[in-house]
Amino acid sequence: MKPSQPNNPLHGIKLAEIVEYLYEEYGWEELGERIRIRCFTHDPSIKSSLKFLRRTPWAREKVEKLYLRSI
């Protein structure tokens, strides 16, 4: 059984939802300027970004912080 996370604002939100929201809000070009990671600047797509972010904790943290500031 997983522990409850009542104080975590990202609890229950999937990474795919976060990336899709940020893409719709900013587009790839501005997203690449705000977060300088290659998956947003060179041939970006939702699928490739998710693959990279799931394997790269520091990049995922930056994306999550931008999402929290945006909502």
PyMOL Python script that loads the backbone (N, CA, C, O; Angstrom):
from pymol import cmd

cmd.read_pdbstr("""\
ATOM      1  N   MET A   1       0.832  -1.182   0.000  1.00  0.00           N
ATOM      2  CA  MET A   1       0.000   0.000   0.000  1.00  0.00           C
ATOM      3  C   MET A   1       0.877   1.246   0.000  1.00  0.00           C
ATOM      4  O   MET A   1       1.801   1.367   0.805  1.00  0.00           O
ATOM      5  N   LYS A   2       0.580   2.172  -0.911  1.00  0.00           N
ATOM      6  CA  LYS A   2       1.368   3.400  -1.002  1.00  0.00           C
ATOM      7  C   LYS A   2       0.951   4.395   0.077  1.00  0.00           C
ATOM      8  O   LYS A   2      -0.226   4.483   0.426  1.00  0.00           O
ATOM      9  N   PRO A   3       1.920   5.143   0.604  1.00  0.00           N
ATOM     10  CA  PRO A   3       1.579   6.149   1.604  1.00  0.00           C
ATOM     11  C   PRO A   3       0.831   7.314   0.956  1.00  0.00           C
ATOM     12  O   PRO A   3       1.054   7.642  -0.209  1.00  0.00           O
ATOM     13  N   SER A   4      -0.046   7.922   1.722  1.00  0.00           N
ATOM     14  CA  SER A   4      -0.797   9.077   1.239  1.00  0.00           C
ATOM     15  C   SER A   4       0.122  10.289   1.153  1.00  0.00           C
ATOM     16  O   SER A   4       1.054  10.434   1.943  1.00  0.00           O
ATOM     17  N   GLN A   5      -0.153  11.158   0.184  1.00  0.00           N
ATOM     18  CA  GLN A   5       0.672  12.354   0.001  1.00  0.00           C
ATOM     19  C   GLN A   5      -0.222  13.597  -0.036  1.00  0.00           C
ATOM     20  O   GLN A   5      -0.348  14.227  -1.085  1.00  0.00           O
ATOM     21  N   PRO A   6      -0.832  13.953   1.074  1.00  0.00           N
ATOM     22  CA  PRO A   6      -1.789  15.056   1.066  1.00  0.00           C
ATOM     23  C   PRO A   6      -1.159  16.424   0.770  1.00  0.00           C
ATOM     24  O   PRO A   6      -1.852  17.324   0.296  1.00  0.00           O
ATOM     25  N   ASN A   7       0.117  16.592   1.037  1.00  0.00           N
ATOM     26  CA  ASN A   7       0.766  17.883   0.826  1.00  0.00           C
ATOM     27  C   ASN A   7       1.526  17.976  -0.490  1.00  0.00           C
ATOM     28  O   ASN A   7       2.194  18.978  -0.745  1.00  0.00           O
ATOM     29  N   ASN A   8       1.435  16.957  -1.324  1.00  0.00           N
ATOM     30  CA  ASN A   8       2.136  16.948  -2.604  1.00  0.00           C
ATOM     31  C   ASN A   8       1.184  17.464  -3.690  1.00  0.00           C
ATOM     32  O   ASN A   8       0.217  16.780  -4.025  1.00  0.00           O
ATOM     33  N   PRO A   9       1.440  18.666  -4.250  1.00  0.00           N
ATOM     34  CA  PRO A   9       0.531  19.219  -5.262  1.00  0.00           C
ATOM     35  C   PRO A   9       0.533  18.433  -6.570  1.00  0.00           C
ATOM     36  O   PRO A   9      -0.374  18.602  -7.384  1.00  0.00           O
ATOM     37  N   LEU A  10       1.531  17.579  -6.789  1.00  0.00           N
ATOM     38  CA  LEU A  10       1.607  16.793  -8.012  1.00  0.00           C
ATOM     39  C   LEU A  10       1.009  15.401  -7.854  1.00  0.00           C
ATOM     40  O   LEU A  10       0.985  14.625  -8.809  1.00  0.00           O
ATOM     41  N   HIS A  11       0.528  15.079  -6.661  1.00  0.00           N
ATOM     42  CA  HIS A  11      -0.026  13.751  -6.408  1.00  0.00           C
ATOM     43  C   HIS A  11      -1.231  13.504  -7.310  1.00  0.00           C
ATOM     44  O   HIS A  11      -2.182  14.286  -7.325  1.00  0.00           O
ATOM     45  N   GLY A  12      -1.176  12.417  -8.052  1.00  0.00           N
ATOM     46  CA  GLY A  12      -2.279  12.040  -8.925  1.00  0.00           C
ATOM     47  C   GLY A  12      -2.196  12.613 -10.328  1.00  0.00           C
ATOM     48  O   GLY A  12      -3.036  12.297 -11.171  1.00  0.00           O
ATOM     49  N   ILE A  13      -1.198  13.451 -10.597  1.00  0.00           N
ATOM     50  CA  ILE A  13      -1.034  14.037 -11.931  1.00  0.00           C
ATOM     51  C   ILE A  13       0.061  13.270 -12.661  1.00  0.00           C
ATOM     52  O   ILE A  13       1.177  13.137 -12.160  1.00  0.00           O
ATOM     53  N   LYS A  14      -0.260  12.773 -13.832  1.00  0.00           N
ATOM     54  CA  LYS A  14       0.698  11.995 -14.611  1.00  0.00           C
ATOM     55  C   LYS A  14       1.671  12.917 -15.333  1.00  0.00           C
ATOM     56  O   LYS A  14       1.336  14.051 -15.677  1.00  0.00           O
ATOM     57  N   LEU A  15       2.877  12.414 -15.557  1.00  0.00           N
ATOM     58  CA  LEU A  15       3.893  13.181 -16.264  1.00  0.00           C
ATOM     59  C   LEU A  15       3.405  13.571 -17.656  1.00  0.00           C
ATOM     60  O   LEU A  15       3.687  14.674 -18.125  1.00  0.00           O
ATOM     61  N   ALA A  16       2.679  12.681 -18.315  1.00  0.00           N
ATOM     62  CA  ALA A  16       2.146  12.983 -19.649  1.00  0.00           C
ATOM     63  C   ALA A  16       1.212  14.186 -19.601  1.00  0.00           C
ATOM     64  O   ALA A  16       1.241  15.021 -20.505  1.00  0.00           O
ATOM     65  N   GLU A  17       0.392  14.288 -18.576  1.00  0.00           N
ATOM     66  CA  GLU A  17      -0.508  15.428 -18.424  1.00  0.00           C
ATOM     67  C   GLU A  17       0.273  16.720 -18.241  1.00  0.00           C
ATOM     68  O   GLU A  17      -0.110  17.762 -18.773  1.00  0.00           O
ATOM     69  N   ILE A  18       1.358  16.654 -17.496  1.00  0.00           N
ATOM     70  CA  ILE A  18       2.188  17.832 -17.255  1.00  0.00           C
ATOM     71  C   ILE A  18       2.821  18.307 -18.559  1.00  0.00           C
ATOM     72  O   ILE A  18       2.768  19.494 -18.881  1.00  0.00           O
ATOM     73  N   VAL A  19       3.418  17.384 -19.307  1.00  0.00           N
ATOM     74  CA  VAL A  19       4.092  17.751 -20.556  1.00  0.00           C
ATOM     75  C   VAL A  19       3.076  18.281 -21.571  1.00  0.00           C
ATOM     76  O   VAL A  19       3.351  19.264 -22.258  1.00  0.00           O
ATOM     77  N   GLU A  20       1.927  17.653 -21.671  1.00  0.00           N
ATOM     78  CA  GLU A  20       0.900  18.118 -22.606  1.00  0.00           C
ATOM     79  C   GLU A  20       0.408  19.511 -22.233  1.00  0.00           C
ATOM     80  O   GLU A  20       0.207  20.352 -23.109  1.00  0.00           O
ATOM     81  N   TYR A  21       0.215  19.760 -20.951  1.00  0.00           N
ATOM     82  CA  TYR A  21      -0.209  21.085 -20.492  1.00  0.00           C
ATOM     83  C   TYR A  21       0.834  22.139 -20.855  1.00  0.00           C
ATOM     84  O   TYR A  21       0.499  23.191 -21.400  1.00  0.00           O
ATOM     85  N   LEU A  22       2.111  21.849 -20.548  1.00  0.00           N
ATOM     86  CA  LEU A  22       3.168  22.810 -20.832  1.00  0.00           C
ATOM     87  C   LEU A  22       3.311  23.061 -22.331  1.00  0.00           C
ATOM     88  O   LEU A  22       3.556  24.193 -22.747  1.00  0.00           O
ATOM     89  N   TYR A  23       3.162  22.025 -23.136  1.00  0.00           N
ATOM     90  CA  TYR A  23       3.227  22.182 -24.589  1.00  0.00           C
ATOM     91  C   TYR A  23       2.092  23.082 -25.083  1.00  0.00           C
ATOM     92  O   TYR A  23       2.316  23.975 -25.899  1.00  0.00           O
ATOM     93  N   GLU A  24       0.890  22.849 -24.593  1.00  0.00           N
ATOM     94  CA  GLU A  24      -0.248  23.675 -25.000  1.00  0.00           C
ATOM     95  C   GLU A  24      -0.100  25.107 -24.509  1.00  0.00           C
ATOM     96  O   GLU A  24      -0.494  26.043 -25.204  1.00  0.00           O
ATOM     97  N   GLU A  25       0.457  25.287 -23.332  1.00  0.00           N
ATOM     98  CA  GLU A  25       0.610  26.618 -22.730  1.00  0.00           C
ATOM     99  C   GLU A  25       1.714  27.430 -23.407  1.00  0.00           C
ATOM    100  O   GLU A  25       1.541  28.622 -23.660  1.00  0.00           O
ATOM    101  N   TYR A  26       2.848  26.789 -23.700  1.00  0.00           N
ATOM    102  CA  TYR A  26       4.024  27.513 -24.175  1.00  0.00           C
ATOM    103  C   TYR A  26       4.447  27.166 -25.599  1.00  0.00           C
ATOM    104  O   TYR A  26       5.013  28.014 -26.290  1.00  0.00           O
ATOM    105  N   GLY A  27       4.193  25.964 -26.047  1.00  0.00           N
ATOM    106  CA  GLY A  27       4.728  25.514 -27.330  1.00  0.00           C
ATOM    107  C   GLY A  27       6.166  25.054 -27.141  1.00  0.00           C
ATOM    108  O   GLY A  27       6.796  25.367 -26.131  1.00  0.00           O
ATOM    109  N   TRP A  28       6.683  24.313 -28.113  1.00  0.00           N
ATOM    110  CA  TRP A  28       8.030  23.740 -27.969  1.00  0.00           C
ATOM    111  C   TRP A  28       9.113  24.799 -27.905  1.00  0.00           C
ATOM    112  O   TRP A  28      10.057  24.669 -27.126  1.00  0.00           O
ATOM    113  N   GLU A  29       8.994  25.855 -28.717  1.00  0.00           N
ATOM    114  CA  GLU A  29      10.061  26.857 -28.773  1.00  0.00           C
ATOM    115  C   GLU A  29      10.239  27.564 -27.427  1.00  0.00           C
ATOM    116  O   GLU A  29      11.352  27.643 -26.907  1.00  0.00           O
ATOM    117  N   GLU A  30       9.152  28.072 -26.873  1.00  0.00           N
ATOM    118  CA  GLU A  30       9.260  28.761 -25.584  1.00  0.00           C
ATOM    119  C   GLU A  30       9.596  27.795 -24.455  1.00  0.00           C
ATOM    120  O   GLU A  30      10.325  28.146 -23.528  1.00  0.00           O
ATOM    121  N   LEU A  31       9.071  26.598 -24.533  1.00  0.00           N
ATOM    122  CA  LEU A  31       9.389  25.596 -23.520  1.00  0.00           C
ATOM    123  C   LEU A  31      10.889  25.292 -23.532  1.00  0.00           C
ATOM    124  O   LEU A  31      11.500  25.130 -22.476  1.00  0.00           O
ATOM    125  N   GLY A  32      11.480  25.215 -24.727  1.00  0.00           N
ATOM    126  CA  GLY A  32      12.915  24.994 -24.849  1.00  0.00           C
ATOM    127  C   GLY A  32      13.741  26.156 -24.330  1.00  0.00           C
ATOM    128  O   GLY A  32      14.867  25.965 -23.871  1.00  0.00           O
ATOM    129  N   GLU A  33      13.183  27.372 -24.402  1.00  0.00           N
ATOM    130  CA  GLU A  33      13.885  28.537 -23.849  1.00  0.00           C
ATOM    131  C   GLU A  33      13.802  28.568 -22.326  1.00  0.00           C
ATOM    132  O   GLU A  33      14.763  28.935 -21.650  1.00  0.00           O
ATOM    133  N   ARG A  34      12.658  28.184 -21.802  1.00  0.00           N
ATOM    134  CA  ARG A  34      12.465  28.197 -20.351  1.00  0.00           C
ATOM    135  C   ARG A  34      13.236  27.075 -19.660  1.00  0.00           C
ATOM    136  O   ARG A  34      13.796  27.274 -18.582  1.00  0.00           O
ATOM    137  N   ILE A  35      13.264  25.903 -20.280  1.00  0.00           N
ATOM    138  CA  ILE A  35      13.984  24.749 -19.735  1.00  0.00           C
ATOM    139  C   ILE A  35      14.925  24.265 -20.831  1.00  0.00           C
ATOM    140  O   ILE A  35      14.487  23.650 -21.802  1.00  0.00           O
ATOM    141  N   ARG A  36      16.210  24.540 -20.678  1.00  0.00           N
ATOM    142  CA  ARG A  36      17.193  24.220 -21.706  1.00  0.00           C
ATOM    143  C   ARG A  36      17.573  22.749 -21.660  1.00  0.00           C
ATOM    144  O   ARG A  36      18.641  22.386 -21.166  1.00  0.00           O
ATOM    145  N   ILE A  37      16.688  21.905 -22.181  1.00  0.00           N
ATOM    146  CA  ILE A  37      17.005  20.495 -22.329  1.00  0.00           C
ATOM    147  C   ILE A  37      16.704  20.086 -23.764  1.00  0.00           C
ATOM    148  O   ILE A  37      15.756  20.569 -24.382  1.00  0.00           O
ATOM    149  N   ARG A  38      17.511  19.209 -24.263  1.00  0.00           N
ATOM    150  CA  ARG A  38      17.492  18.833 -25.677  1.00  0.00           C
ATOM    151  C   ARG A  38      16.152  18.262 -26.155  1.00  0.00           C
ATOM    152  O   ARG A  38      15.781  18.448 -27.314  1.00  0.00           O
ATOM    153  N   CYS A  39      15.438  17.581 -25.285  1.00  0.00           N
ATOM    154  CA  CYS A  39      14.170  16.977 -25.718  1.00  0.00           C
ATOM    155  C   CYS A  39      13.132  18.042 -26.066  1.00  0.00           C
ATOM    156  O   CYS A  39      12.129  17.726 -26.705  1.00  0.00           O
ATOM    157  N   PHE A  40      13.347  19.303 -25.661  1.00  0.00           N
ATOM    158  CA  PHE A  40      12.442  20.392 -26.019  1.00  0.00           C
ATOM    159  C   PHE A  40      12.979  21.260 -27.143  1.00  0.00           C
ATOM    160  O   PHE A  40      12.224  22.033 -27.733  1.00  0.00           O
ATOM    161  N   THR A  41      14.265  21.152 -27.455  1.00  0.00           N
ATOM    162  CA  THR A  41      14.862  22.051 -28.444  1.00  0.00           C
ATOM    163  C   THR A  41      15.193  21.385 -29.770  1.00  0.00           C
ATOM    164  O   THR A  41      15.246  22.070 -30.792  1.00  0.00           O
ATOM    165  N   HIS A  42      15.415  20.093 -29.794  1.00  0.00           N
ATOM    166  CA  HIS A  42      15.817  19.396 -31.018  1.00  0.00           C
ATOM    167  C   HIS A  42      14.812  18.291 -31.353  1.00  0.00           C
ATOM    168  O   HIS A  42      14.771  17.255 -30.691  1.00  0.00           O
ATOM    169  N   ASP A  43      14.013  18.526 -32.379  1.00  0.00           N
ATOM    170  CA  ASP A  43      13.002  17.564 -32.847  1.00  0.00           C
ATOM    171  C   ASP A  43      12.104  17.093 -31.704  1.00  0.00           C
ATOM    172  O   ASP A  43      12.033  15.895 -31.432  1.00  0.00           O
ATOM    173  N   PRO A  44      11.412  18.029 -31.027  1.00  0.00           N
ATOM    174  CA  PRO A  44      10.615  17.664 -29.854  1.00  0.00           C
ATOM    175  C   PRO A  44       9.315  16.955 -30.208  1.00  0.00           C
ATOM    176  O   PRO A  44       8.720  17.193 -31.259  1.00  0.00           O
ATOM    177  N   SER A  45       8.897  16.089 -29.314  1.00  0.00           N
ATOM    178  CA  SER A  45       7.584  15.454 -29.384  1.00  0.00           C
ATOM    179  C   SER A  45       7.209  15.041 -27.964  1.00  0.00           C
ATOM    180  O   SER A  45       8.068  14.932 -27.089  1.00  0.00           O
ATOM    181  N   ILE A  46       5.940  14.819 -27.755  1.00  0.00           N
ATOM    182  CA  ILE A  46       5.471  14.396 -26.432  1.00  0.00           C
ATOM    183  C   ILE A  46       6.126  13.068 -26.062  1.00  0.00           C
ATOM    184  O   ILE A  46       6.629  12.904 -24.950  1.00  0.00           O
ATOM    185  N   LYS A  47       6.116  12.132 -26.991  1.00  0.00           N
ATOM    186  CA  LYS A  47       6.636  10.787 -26.724  1.00  0.00           C
ATOM    187  C   LYS A  47       8.126  10.816 -26.359  1.00  0.00           C
ATOM    188  O   LYS A  47       8.536  10.200 -25.375  1.00  0.00           O
ATOM    189  N   SER A  48       8.935  11.532 -27.150  1.00  0.00           N
ATOM    190  CA  SER A  48      10.376  11.566 -26.865  1.00  0.00           C
ATOM    191  C   SER A  48      10.667  12.314 -25.569  1.00  0.00           C
ATOM    192  O   SER A  48      11.579  11.947 -24.828  1.00  0.00           O
ATOM    193  N   SER A  49       9.893  13.362 -25.296  1.00  0.00           N
ATOM    194  CA  SER A  49      10.086  14.112 -24.058  1.00  0.00           C
ATOM    195  C   SER A  49       9.776  13.252 -22.844  1.00  0.00           C
ATOM    196  O   SER A  49      10.514  13.270 -21.859  1.00  0.00           O
ATOM    197  N   LEU A  50       8.678  12.495 -22.915  1.00  0.00           N
ATOM    198  CA  LEU A  50       8.315  11.620 -21.797  1.00  0.00           C
ATOM    199  C   LEU A  50       9.377  10.557 -21.553  1.00  0.00           C
ATOM    200  O   LEU A  50       9.724  10.266 -20.409  1.00  0.00           O
ATOM    201  N   LYS A  51       9.884   9.985 -22.624  1.00  0.00           N
ATOM    202  CA  LYS A  51      10.922   8.962 -22.502  1.00  0.00           C
ATOM    203  C   LYS A  51      12.155   9.526 -21.783  1.00  0.00           C
ATOM    204  O   LYS A  51      12.703   8.887 -20.885  1.00  0.00           O
ATOM    205  N   PHE A  52      12.581  10.724 -22.187  1.00  0.00           N
ATOM    206  CA  PHE A  52      13.742  11.357 -21.576  1.00  0.00           C
ATOM    207  C   PHE A  52      13.468  11.727 -20.117  1.00  0.00           C
ATOM    208  O   PHE A  52      14.286  11.451 -19.240  1.00  0.00           O
ATOM    209  N   LEU A  53      12.329  12.345 -19.864  1.00  0.00           N
ATOM    210  CA  LEU A  53      12.027  12.831 -18.516  1.00  0.00           C
ATOM    211  C   LEU A  53      11.850  11.696 -17.519  1.00  0.00           C
ATOM    212  O   LEU A  53      12.163  11.865 -16.340  1.00  0.00           O
ATOM    213  N   ARG A  54      11.364  10.559 -17.954  1.00  0.00           N
ATOM    214  CA  ARG A  54      11.197   9.421 -17.049  1.00  0.00           C
ATOM    215  C   ARG A  54      12.541   8.840 -16.609  1.00  0.00           C
ATOM    216  O   ARG A  54      12.646   8.233 -15.543  1.00  0.00           O
ATOM    217  N   ARG A  55      13.563   9.031 -17.441  1.00  0.00           N
ATOM    218  CA  ARG A  55      14.890   8.477 -17.122  1.00  0.00           C
ATOM    219  C   ARG A  55      15.824   9.508 -16.512  1.00  0.00           C
ATOM    220  O   ARG A  55      16.925   9.156 -16.088  1.00  0.00           O
ATOM    221  N   THR A  56      15.411  10.789 -16.456  1.00  0.00           N
ATOM    222  CA  THR A  56      16.312  11.858 -16.040  1.00  0.00           C
ATOM    223  C   THR A  56      15.674  12.683 -14.918  1.00  0.00           C
ATOM    224  O   THR A  56      14.931  13.627 -15.184  1.00  0.00           O
ATOM    225  N   PRO A  57      15.964  12.327 -13.670  1.00  0.00           N
ATOM    226  CA  PRO A  57      15.307  12.986 -12.531  1.00  0.00           C
ATOM    227  C   PRO A  57      15.513  14.504 -12.460  1.00  0.00           C
ATOM    228  O   PRO A  57      14.574  15.226 -12.124  1.00  0.00           O
ATOM    229  N   TRP A  58      16.715  15.005 -12.767  1.00  0.00           N
ATOM    230  CA  TRP A  58      16.945  16.448 -12.665  1.00  0.00           C
ATOM    231  C   TRP A  58      16.111  17.216 -13.687  1.00  0.00           C
ATOM    232  O   TRP A  58      15.641  18.316 -13.393  1.00  0.00           O
ATOM    233  N   ALA A  59      15.921  16.661 -14.876  1.00  0.00           N
ATOM    234  CA  ALA A  59      15.116  17.328 -15.906  1.00  0.00           C
ATOM    235  C   ALA A  59      13.635  17.265 -15.525  1.00  0.00           C
ATOM    236  O   ALA A  59      12.904  18.240 -15.702  1.00  0.00           O
ATOM    237  N   ARG A  60      13.204  16.133 -15.011  1.00  0.00           N
ATOM    238  CA  ARG A  60      11.805  15.993 -14.586  1.00  0.00           C
ATOM    239  C   ARG A  60      11.484  16.996 -13.487  1.00  0.00           C
ATOM    240  O   ARG A  60      10.396  17.573 -13.469  1.00  0.00           O
ATOM    241  N   GLU A  61      12.414  17.202 -12.582  1.00  0.00           N
ATOM    242  CA  GLU A  61      12.211  18.162 -11.494  1.00  0.00           C
ATOM    243  C   GLU A  61      12.015  19.579 -12.043  1.00  0.00           C
ATOM    244  O   GLU A  61      11.166  20.324 -11.554  1.00  0.00           O
ATOM    245  N   LYS A  62      12.794  19.943 -13.051  1.00  0.00           N
ATOM    246  CA  LYS A  62      12.646  21.265 -13.660  1.00  0.00           C
ATOM    247  C   LYS A  62      11.284  21.415 -14.331  1.00  0.00           C
ATOM    248  O   LYS A  62      10.650  22.465 -14.229  1.00  0.00           O
ATOM    249  N   VAL A  63      10.841  20.377 -15.009  1.00  0.00           N
ATOM    250  CA  VAL A  63       9.539  20.399 -15.684  1.00  0.00           C
ATOM    251  C   VAL A  63       8.420  20.512 -14.651  1.00  0.00           C
ATOM    252  O   VAL A  63       7.479  21.282 -14.842  1.00  0.00           O
ATOM    253  N   GLU A  64       8.511  19.761 -13.573  1.00  0.00           N
ATOM    254  CA  GLU A  64       7.495  19.812 -12.533  1.00  0.00           C
ATOM    255  C   GLU A  64       7.442  21.185 -11.875  1.00  0.00           C
ATOM    256  O   GLU A  64       6.354  21.675 -11.573  1.00  0.00           O
ATOM    257  N   LYS A  65       8.588  21.814 -11.648  1.00  0.00           N
ATOM    258  CA  LYS A  65       8.617  23.152 -11.051  1.00  0.00           C
ATOM    259  C   LYS A  65       7.964  24.175 -11.982  1.00  0.00           C
ATOM    260  O   LYS A  65       7.202  25.025 -11.523  1.00  0.00           O
ATOM    261  N   LEU A  66       8.253  24.102 -13.272  1.00  0.00           N
ATOM    262  CA  LEU A  66       7.631  25.009 -14.237  1.00  0.00           C
ATOM    263  C   LEU A  66       6.120  24.795 -14.255  1.00  0.00           C
ATOM    264  O   LEU A  66       5.364  25.765 -14.307  1.00  0.00           O
ATOM    265  N   TYR A  67       5.676  23.562 -14.213  1.00  0.00           N
ATOM    266  CA  TYR A  67       4.253  23.251 -14.193  1.00  0.00           C
ATOM    267  C   TYR A  67       3.581  23.883 -12.966  1.00  0.00           C
ATOM    268  O   TYR A  67       2.524  24.504 -13.078  1.00  0.00           O
ATOM    269  N   LEU A  68       4.196  23.719 -11.817  1.00  0.00           N
ATOM    270  CA  LEU A  68       3.615  24.280 -10.582  1.00  0.00           C
ATOM    271  C   LEU A  68       3.548  25.798 -10.633  1.00  0.00           C
ATOM    272  O   LEU A  68       2.589  26.386 -10.132  1.00  0.00           O
ATOM    273  N   ARG A  69       4.543  26.446 -11.226  1.00  0.00           N
ATOM    274  CA  ARG A  69       4.512  27.900 -11.370  1.00  0.00           C
ATOM    275  C   ARG A  69       3.457  28.345 -12.376  1.00  0.00           C
ATOM    276  O   ARG A  69       2.934  29.455 -12.283  1.00  0.00           O
ATOM    277  N   SER A  70       3.142  27.474 -13.343  1.00  0.00           N
ATOM    278  CA  SER A  70       2.229  27.838 -14.435  1.00  0.00           C
ATOM    279  C   SER A  70       0.757  27.703 -14.064  1.00  0.00           C
ATOM    280  O   SER A  70      -0.095  28.396 -14.621  1.00  0.00           O
ATOM    281  N   ILE A  71       0.460  26.810 -13.122  1.00  0.00           N
ATOM    282  CA  ILE A  71      -0.968  26.584 -12.822  1.00  0.00           C
ATOM    283  C   ILE A  71      -1.462  27.540 -11.744  1.00  0.00           C
ATOM    284  O   ILE A  71      -2.633  27.494 -11.368  1.00  0.00           O
TER     285      ILE A  71
END
""", "prot")
cmd.dss("prot")
cmd.show_as("cartoon", "prot")
cmd.util.cbc("prot")
cmd.orient("prot")
